[in-house]
């Protein structure tokens, strides 16, 4: 049982965010999805009456504030926030510009903070709420050629742990899901970049990436969504401050 009425899912137009939004809506929760691509949001929102799309940029505090104001006017305050929006680029550290570094931290780390911060006061006042960060195994270990992403996701895990300590006695829980390679469009783009840089075939790159998982497979978006559903349930009310690895045993 999920005792909440309204959820925000950032980056809800595709991939993990879309799967999480559909799963929450399937549980009878009103779900506001946000992102920057209007067409993708509209397509997901058309899947059911519990889904509603609003465009917003998670790196822009004013944009997120406007999102909160509009969503709360339509469906009430957020009881659940799933901070999922993210990006990844691949480059050796010595070739990574400061601009690229800042962009990764802006989207993956600062964007996560901006996404959840406006909900905290209301959750604390109501003595209930769920915050779930979609982090990555990159928040638990290092990977080559994605230094900004690894640094940002480690920051997300640290932010989660800090908020979990702050809210531990309030009825609010704060956790992070840390998937390994997930079979999404972002993974497809990573495969293309690696293939172009190394001269390998896309099939060879896909096999190499899958081998990082001891189960020799990619994580499905539905597996991540199921974990979010559980964390939002009353059964998980004692689970807080956890970075939950979904990686086939790659990390723990």
Beta strands, then each sheet from edge to edge (+ up, - down):
strand 1: 6-10
strand 2: 30-35
strand 3: 51-55
strand 4: 80-83
strand 5: 129-134
strand 6: 172-179
strand 7: 243-246
sheet 1: 3+ 2+ 1+ 4+ 5+ 6+ 7+
end
